[in-house]
Structure formats: structure tokens, C-alpha cells
Amino acid sequence: MKIVIIGQGYVGLTLAINAAKVNTVIGFDLDPEKIESLKKGISYIEGVDSDAIRSSIDSGNYLPTGNPGDLGEADIYVIAVPTPLNSLREPDLAFLKSASHVVASSISKDCLVINESTSFPGTLRDFIKPIIETEIQGRFKIKYASSPERVDPGNSNWTHKNTARLISGMDAEATEQAREFYGTFCENLYAVSSPEVAELAKLFENTFRQVNIALVNEFAKISNGLSISVNEVLDAANTKPFGFMKFNPGLGVGGHCIPVDPSYLSYISRKSGIDTEFIDLANKVNLEMPQYVSSRVKSLLGGAYIGKKILIVGLAYKSDVADTRESPSIELLKILQSFGAEVFWHDDVVGEWSGSFSNPLAGDFDAVIVATLHSNVEVRAILNSSQLVFDCTGKIKSTVVHHL
């Protein structure tokens, strides 16, 4: 099969390289730097090996391109573009709209269109399909299906092959075509009755995590107020073999899913006249964690940041990935700067961000805040960098370190 995948980011690229093992894949992206890197066989995403990209290109099974003229005659078009939030923290479907137009202008025969981009229920049926159908004017028979992405950057245990994949077409034929495609590289397919079920399931998966992370973050505040170690309490609670699932507190939530998907769910719920107070409160709790941490450290510094040198360890939103999307570390950095602190950051996995570079893990800082702990970071080097270390991760076991 000839497959066109719109978007070559964390979702689209991993999908492309896996699908290219048994299909001919065209990977389309409007970012010329991404395309040039891919053409050279250079990976910029954890979980996608550069050798795999070069091998797929050399075999003729994968073509990265920014030219819409390369996208014709495809059997399947997969949309895998970002669905971020706007300044009001409401869904921004601009990328999805653009991708739908690209697909519509490229279709030259009967085909299947699959949406992997995360969005609210009805996005495929009421947003993507009308755009495409309006442009093609009935010239071709188009089938539609949904299969929300379940990519976990940097996770080598759960991949496209062994992670269960939800699929649903807008009719039985579309579901079967989607099953045939994903079955070429996925071991576990789970068909549901409608695209709306698949879309809503994806939102709930990450809303579940957002709510539980907010709960444990609030619990960390309670434990601190009682002068009890939250990490010791959680370890104790985790000895219960049933009815408990351990979540760990932290600086907040990051990445493109957990901070975003619950807002998509809240948005479509409000459109239906349904309040989402619980979800909205969870969003609020997690968004406020950088402010809470900055207040804790400020108190430990004697009540002022002006003139203080602060080092943030870990700019990425999770360990061992270079992804800074929605990272609470960046929000913390901005807060500290607004208080008059001289802020540095150390993250050799990220390397460069917004014109600044990772600072060596050495020096004499007034405080070090460990936001994300990559596996290549030496804890001893952190402890040697300041007499005041505040660990948001709970991973540094030392009596001289302050924790959430």
C-alpha cells in the first residue's frame, strides 16, 4: 500500500518508520529543516533510530518531503499533526484544518483517510470530513477512520508494535481497511463502534492521568504542611496490592497530551452544556505547581530571589527525552526571572532552547531546583553545585535535599 502521513513530528515520524517496514510511505511536513534532516537520515525524535530512517529511505519504502506534488495516488492518508491550545487554553485546530486541505488537494483516487491527531469527539465526522468532501466534490469515494495516537516518547517498552491501538471507521468497510493497514505493523487492534468512541477514549486516558497527578500534587502540599515526607507516604500506600495506583508528585505536567487533552474534553463538554469542574480544577492545580515550587524555594532562600543564582536541572518535561513542549520547567524559569533571579538551566539532552544553552553542572549556585532528572545526570554533581537543592522528582535520596 502507498501511505501518505501528514506531519513528521513525534507521532507522524514514528508511525512512518514503522509503517515503512511493509508499506511505501510518503512523510509530509511543512518544516523544511525537519525534511532536510530526514532526507539525510538524521533522527530528531527519541525512539526513532537514524539507521532505521536511512534504511527505510535506501529501500525506497520511505520518502520525506515537503512537496504536496508527491502526495498523489495514495491508498491511505493519515493525519498526524499537532492539536495545541490557543492563548485561552481552548482547542486550536489550525494545523488539522491545514492538513485536511493538503489531503483534499492531493487525493486522486478512492482512498481511506485516517485521523491520528488527538481532538474532541466529532472532529473526524464534523470537521475533517466536511473540509475534504467540499473540495473533492464527489469525484472520489472517500472512507474515513479514527485511530488516536498513543505515542510515549522515549518509552522503549511500549511501541507501535505492542501498544493496543484503537480503530474505528465511519462504516464497516472503513474499519476493515484501517484494520488491514495497522495490522501490518501492530500486534493488538481494538475496534470500537464509532470514531467518536475512539476520540473520547483518548481524551479520557490522559484526563485520568491529569486528575491523578493533580491529586498527588495537592497531597504533596498537604504532607509538607504536616511535615511528613510525601514520598515515604506514597511508598507505604503502594504496598497495598489492590485498589491503589501510585502517582508521583512533580513540578507539573508537560508534553503534548496530559496538559492539553483534558482541555479538549472540557471544551466539548461545555459546548454540550456540561460543567467539568473536576477536570478544570485538576488543570488549575497542575498549572500552579511551578508557582508553588518557586514559593517554597524562595522561603528557603530567606524570602527573596533578587540577585540569587538559580540552576534548574532538567528543561524537558520528562526524563531522557528532549521534548520541551508544555514543560513546567520553562514556566518555572520565567517565574524565577520575574522575581529577579539570575536563572541558568542544565539539560544536555535538550542542549539548546530559545537561544540559550545547557549550563555545565558545576558552579556555586544559591539554589538548584531539580525539575527533571535524566539518567545521565550525576546526583553527586547536583549536590556539589549548591548547599540548597530542591528536588521535585523524589528521586534523590538524601537527607540534605529538600523535596516536595
C-alpha positions as CSV (number, residue, x, y, z in Angstrom):
1,M,0.0,0.0,0.0
2,K,1.1,3.6,-0.6
3,I,0.6,5.6,2.6
4,V,0.9,9.4,3.0
5,I,1.4,10.6,6.5
6,I,0.8,14.3,7.1
7,G,3.1,15.5,9.9
8,Q,6.5,14.2,10.7
9,G,6.8,15.0,14.4
10,Y,6.7,12.7,17.4
11,V,3.6,11.0,16.1
12,G,4.0,11.1,12.4
13,L,7.6,10.1,12.1
14,T,7.4,7.1,14.5
15,L,4.3,6.0,12.5
16,A,6.0,6.4,9.2
17,I,9.1,4.4,10.1
18,N,7.1,1.5,11.5
19,A,4.6,1.5,8.6
20,A,7.5,1.7,6.1
21,K,8.6,-1.8,7.2
22,V,5.9,-3.3,5.0
23,N,4.4,-0.3,3.1
24,T,5.5,2.5,0.8
25,V,5.3,5.7,2.9
26,I,5.5,9.3,2.0
27,G,6.1,11.5,5.0
28,F,5.0,15.1,4.5
29,D,5.9,18.1,6.7
30,L,5.9,21.9,6.1
31,D,9.0,22.3,8.2
32,P,12.0,22.4,5.7
33,E,14.5,21.8,8.5
34,K,12.8,18.6,9.5
35,I,12.6,17.4,5.9
36,E,16.2,18.1,5.2
37,S,17.3,16.3,8.4
38,L,15.1,13.3,7.5
39,K,16.5,13.2,3.9
40,K,20.0,12.9,5.4
41,G,18.8,10.1,7.7
42,I,19.1,12.1,10.9
43,S,16.5,11.5,13.6
44,Y,15.4,14.3,15.9
45,I,13.0,12.2,17.9
46,E,13.6,9.7,20.7
47,G,12.5,6.2,19.8
48,V,13.3,6.6,16.1
49,D,16.8,5.5,15.2
50,S,18.7,7.3,12.4
51,D,19.8,4.0,11.0
52,A,16.1,3.0,10.7
53,I,15.4,6.2,8.7
54,R,18.3,5.7,6.4
55,S,17.4,2.0,5.9
56,S,13.8,2.9,5.0
57,I,14.9,5.6,2.6
58,D,17.5,3.4,0.9
59,S,15.0,0.6,0.4
60,G,12.6,3.0,-1.3
61,N,9.9,2.5,1.4
62,Y,10.1,6.0,2.9
63,L,10.2,9.4,1.2
64,P,10.3,12.5,3.4
65,T,9.0,15.5,1.5
66,G,7.7,19.0,1.8
67,N,6.3,19.0,-1.7
68,P,2.5,18.4,-2.0
69,G,3.0,17.2,-5.5
70,D,4.5,14.0,-4.1
71,L,1.3,13.0,-2.3
72,G,-1.0,11.8,-5.1
73,E,-2.2,8.2,-5.8
74,A,-2.1,7.2,-2.1
75,D,-4.3,4.4,-0.8
76,I,-4.4,5.8,2.7
77,Y,-3.8,9.4,4.0
78,V,-3.0,9.6,7.7
79,I,-3.3,13.0,9.5
80,A,-0.8,13.2,12.4
81,V,-0.4,16.9,13.2
82,P,-0.4,18.8,16.5
83,T,-3.7,19.9,18.1
84,P,-2.5,22.5,20.6
85,L,-4.3,25.1,22.7
86,N,-4.7,28.7,21.9
87,S,-4.0,31.6,24.3
88,L,-7.3,31.0,26.0
89,R,-6.4,27.3,26.5
90,E,-9.1,26.3,24.0
91,P,-8.6,23.9,21.1
92,D,-6.7,25.2,18.2
93,L,-7.5,23.1,15.1
94,A,-5.5,25.3,12.6
95,F,-2.9,22.5,11.9
96,L,-5.7,20.0,11.5
97,K,-7.6,22.3,9.1
98,S,-4.4,22.8,7.0
99,A,-3.7,19.1,6.9
100,S,-7.3,18.4,5.8
101,H,-6.8,20.8,2.9
102,V,-3.5,19.2,1.9
103,V,-5.1,15.8,1.9
104,A,-8.1,17.0,-0.1
105,S,-5.9,18.7,-2.8
106,S,-3.8,15.5,-3.1
107,I,-6.5,12.9,-3.5
108,S,-6.5,11.4,-7.0
109,K,-8.4,8.1,-6.4
110,D,-10.7,6.3,-4.0
111,C,-8.9,6.1,-0.6
112,L,-9.1,6.0,3.1
113,V,-8.4,9.0,5.4
114,I,-7.4,8.3,9.0
115,N,-7.1,10.8,11.7
116,E,-4.5,10.1,14.4
117,S,-4.4,13.7,15.8
118,T,-6.0,13.9,19.2
119,S,-9.1,16.0,19.4
120,F,-12.7,16.1,20.8
121,P,-15.4,13.7,19.7
122,G,-16.9,14.6,16.3
123,T,-13.6,16.0,14.9
124,L,-13.4,13.4,12.1
125,R,-17.1,13.4,11.2
126,D,-17.9,17.1,11.6
127,F,-14.6,18.8,10.9
128,I,-12.2,16.8,8.8
129,K,-14.7,15.1,6.5
130,P,-16.6,18.2,5.5
131,I,-13.4,20.0,4.5
132,I,-12.3,17.1,2.3
133,E,-15.7,16.4,0.8
134,T,-16.3,20.1,0.0
135,E,-13.0,20.2,-2.0
136,I,-13.3,16.8,-3.9
137,Q,-16.9,17.5,-4.9
138,G,-17.8,13.8,-5.1
139,R,-15.1,13.0,-7.6
140,F,-13.8,10.1,-5.5
141,K,-15.2,7.7,-2.9
142,I,-13.5,8.5,0.4
143,K,-13.7,6.4,3.5
144,Y,-12.9,7.8,7.0
145,A,-11.5,6.3,10.2
146,S,-10.1,7.4,13.5
147,S,-7.1,5.8,15.3
148,P,-5.9,8.2,18.0
149,E,-2.1,8.1,18.6
150,R,-0.7,6.5,21.7
151,V,3.0,7.5,21.4
152,D,5.0,7.8,24.6
153,P,8.3,9.5,23.6
154,G,11.4,7.7,24.9
155,N,9.5,4.6,26.0
156,S,11.2,1.6,24.6
157,N,8.9,-0.9,26.3
158,W,5.7,0.2,24.7
159,T,5.9,0.8,21.0
160,H,3.6,0.9,17.9
161,K,4.0,-2.9,17.7
162,N,2.8,-3.9,21.1
163,T,0.6,-1.0,22.3
164,A,-3.0,-1.7,21.8
165,R,-4.4,0.5,19.0
166,L,-8.0,1.8,18.9
167,I,-9.6,1.9,15.4
168,S,-13.0,2.8,14.1
169,G,-14.2,3.7,10.7
170,M,-17.3,5.7,9.9
171,D,-18.6,2.5,8.4
172,A,-17.7,-1.2,8.5
173,E,-15.6,-1.0,5.3
174,A,-13.5,1.8,6.6
175,T,-12.9,-0.1,9.9
176,E,-11.8,-3.1,7.9
177,Q,-9.4,-1.0,5.8
178,A,-7.9,0.6,8.9
179,R,-7.5,-2.9,10.4
180,E,-5.7,-4.1,7.3
181,F,-3.3,-1.2,7.4
182,Y,-2.4,-1.1,11.1
183,G,-2.3,-4.9,11.2
184,T,0.8,-4.7,9.0
185,F,2.9,-3.4,12.0
186,C,0.7,-3.5,15.1
187,E,0.0,-6.7,17.1
188,N,-3.0,-5.6,19.1
189,L,-6.0,-3.9,17.4
190,Y,-9.2,-3.0,19.2
191,A,-12.1,-1.9,17.1
192,V,-14.8,0.3,18.6
193,S,-18.3,1.2,17.4
194,S,-17.6,4.7,16.1
195,P,-14.8,7.3,15.7
196,E,-16.4,9.3,18.5
197,V,-15.7,6.4,20.9
198,A,-12.1,6.3,19.9
199,E,-11.7,10.1,20.1
200,L,-13.3,10.3,23.6
201,A,-11.3,7.3,24.9
202,K,-8.0,9.1,24.0
203,L,-9.1,12.2,25.9
204,F,-10.2,10.2,28.9
205,E,-6.9,8.3,29.1
206,N,-4.9,11.5,29.6
207,T,-7.5,13.2,31.6
208,F,-7.3,10.3,34.0
209,R,-3.6,10.9,34.4
210,Q,-4.0,14.7,34.7
211,V,-6.6,14.3,37.5
212,N,-4.5,11.8,39.4
213,I,-1.3,13.8,39.1
214,A,-3.2,16.9,40.4
215,L,-4.4,14.8,43.3
216,V,-0.9,13.7,44.3
217,N,0.4,17.2,43.8
218,E,-2.2,18.6,46.2
219,F,-1.4,15.7,48.5
220,A,2.3,16.8,48.4
221,K,1.3,20.2,49.7
222,I,-0.8,18.6,52.5
223,S,2.1,16.4,53.5
224,N,4.6,19.3,53.5
225,G,2.2,21.3,55.7
226,L,2.2,18.3,58.2
227,S,6.0,18.0,58.0
228,I,5.6,14.4,56.6
229,S,7.5,13.0,53.6
230,V,5.0,12.6,50.8
231,N,7.3,10.1,49.0
232,E,7.5,7.9,52.1
233,V,3.7,8.0,52.5
234,L,3.2,7.1,48.8
235,D,5.7,4.2,49.1
236,A,3.7,3.0,52.1
237,A,0.4,3.3,50.4
238,N,1.8,1.5,47.4
239,T,2.3,-1.7,49.4
240,K,-1.5,-2.3,49.1
241,P,-1.9,-4.9,46.3
242,F,-5.4,-3.7,45.3
243,G,-7.4,-0.5,45.0
244,F,-4.4,1.8,44.7
245,M,-2.4,3.1,41.8
246,K,0.7,5.1,42.6
247,F,1.2,8.5,41.0
248,N,4.2,10.7,41.9
249,P,4.1,14.4,42.6
250,G,6.2,16.8,40.5
251,L,6.6,20.3,39.1
252,G,3.5,19.9,36.9
253,V,2.7,18.1,33.7
254,G,4.2,18.6,30.2
255,G,4.3,17.2,26.7
256,H,1.6,17.4,24.1
257,C,-1.0,15.2,25.8
258,I,-1.6,15.5,29.5
259,P,-1.6,19.3,29.7
260,V,-3.7,19.6,26.5
261,D,-6.2,16.7,26.2
262,P,-8.3,17.5,29.3
263,S,-8.9,21.0,27.9
264,Y,-10.3,19.5,24.7
265,L,-12.6,17.4,26.9
266,S,-13.7,20.4,28.9
267,Y,-14.3,22.4,25.7
268,I,-16.6,19.9,24.0
269,S,-18.4,19.3,27.3
270,R,-19.1,23.0,27.8
271,K,-20.4,23.0,24.2
272,S,-22.9,20.3,25.3
273,G,-23.9,22.3,28.4
274,I,-22.0,20.0,30.8
275,D,-19.8,21.5,33.6
276,T,-16.3,19.9,34.1
277,E,-15.4,21.4,37.5
278,F,-13.3,18.4,38.5
279,I,-11.2,18.4,35.3
280,D,-10.8,22.2,35.3
281,L,-9.6,22.1,38.9
282,A,-7.0,19.4,38.1
283,N,-5.7,21.6,35.3
284,K,-5.5,24.5,37.7
285,V,-3.7,22.5,40.4
286,N,-1.0,21.3,37.9
287,L,-0.6,24.6,36.2
288,E,0.1,26.3,39.6
289,M,2.8,23.8,40.7
290,P,5.7,25.9,39.3
291,Q,4.5,28.9,41.3
292,Y,4.2,26.7,44.4
293,V,7.8,25.3,44.0
294,S,9.1,28.8,43.4
295,S,7.4,29.9,46.7
296,R,8.9,27.0,48.6
297,V,12.4,27.7,47.3
298,K,12.0,31.5,47.9
299,S,11.2,30.8,51.6
300,L,14.3,28.5,51.9
301,L,16.4,31.4,50.5
302,G,15.2,33.8,53.1
303,G,12.3,35.3,51.3
304,A,13.9,36.9,48.2
305,Y,15.2,35.9,44.7
306,I,16.8,39.2,43.8
307,G,20.5,38.7,43.0
308,K,20.3,34.9,43.5
309,K,21.8,32.5,41.1
310,I,19.4,29.6,40.5
311,L,20.0,26.5,38.4
312,I,17.2,24.4,37.1
313,V,18.1,20.8,36.3
314,G,16.0,19.4,33.5
315,L,14.2,21.6,31.0
316,A,12.5,18.7,29.2
317,Y,9.1,17.7,30.5
318,K,10.2,14.1,31.2
319,S,13.3,12.0,31.8
320,D,15.5,11.1,28.8
321,V,13.7,12.9,26.1
322,A,14.5,16.3,24.5
323,D,10.8,17.4,24.3
324,T,10.1,20.7,26.0
325,R,6.5,21.1,24.8
326,E,4.4,22.5,27.7
327,S,7.3,21.8,30.0
328,P,6.6,23.2,33.5
329,S,10.3,23.8,33.8
330,I,10.0,26.6,31.3
331,E,7.2,28.2,33.3
332,L,9.3,27.9,36.5
333,L,12.2,29.6,34.7
334,K,10.0,32.5,33.7
335,I,8.6,32.9,37.2
336,L,12.1,32.9,38.8
337,Q,13.3,35.5,36.3
338,S,10.3,37.7,37.1
339,F,11.3,37.6,40.7
340,G,14.7,39.0,39.9
341,A,16.8,35.8,40.0
342,E,19.6,35.0,37.6
343,V,18.4,31.7,36.2
344,F,20.5,29.0,34.5
345,W,19.5,25.6,33.3
346,H,21.2,22.3,32.8
347,D,19.9,19.7,30.4
348,D,22.3,18.1,28.0
349,V,19.5,16.0,26.4
350,V,17.8,19.2,25.3
351,G,21.1,21.1,24.7
352,E,19.7,24.3,23.2
353,W,16.4,26.1,23.9
354,S,15.2,29.6,22.8
355,G,18.7,30.8,22.0
356,S,20.2,29.6,25.3
357,F,22.4,26.6,26.0
358,S,22.7,23.9,28.7
359,N,24.9,25.2,31.6
360,P,27.5,22.8,32.9
361,L,26.5,21.1,36.1
362,A,29.2,22.9,38.1
363,G,29.5,26.2,39.9
364,D,28.3,27.9,43.0
365,F,24.6,28.4,42.9
366,D,22.4,29.8,45.6
367,A,19.9,27.0,44.8
368,V,19.5,24.1,42.5
369,I,15.9,23.0,41.6
370,V,15.7,19.5,40.1
371,A,12.7,19.6,37.8
372,T,13.5,16.6,35.6
373,L,16.3,14.0,36.3
374,H,17.7,12.4,33.2
375,S,19.6,9.1,33.6
376,N,22.9,10.7,32.5
377,V,22.9,13.3,35.3
378,E,25.3,12.7,38.2
379,V,23.5,13.2,41.5
380,R,26.8,14.0,43.2
381,A,27.4,16.8,40.8
382,I,24.0,18.3,41.7
383,L,24.8,18.1,45.4
384,N,28.1,19.8,44.8
385,S,26.6,22.7,42.9
386,S,24.7,24.2,45.9
387,Q,24.1,23.9,49.5
388,L,20.4,24.2,48.8
389,V,18.9,21.5,46.5
390,F,15.2,21.3,46.0
391,D,14.1,18.0,44.3
392,C,10.8,17.9,42.5
393,T,11.2,14.4,41.3
394,G,11.5,12.4,44.5
395,K,14.4,10.5,43.0
396,I,17.3,12.0,45.0
397,K,17.5,10.1,48.3
398,S,19.5,12.5,50.6
399,T,18.7,14.0,53.9
400,V,20.3,17.3,52.9
401,V,17.9,17.7,49.9
402,H,14.5,19.4,50.2
403,H,11.6,17.6,48.5
404,L,8.0,18.4,47.5
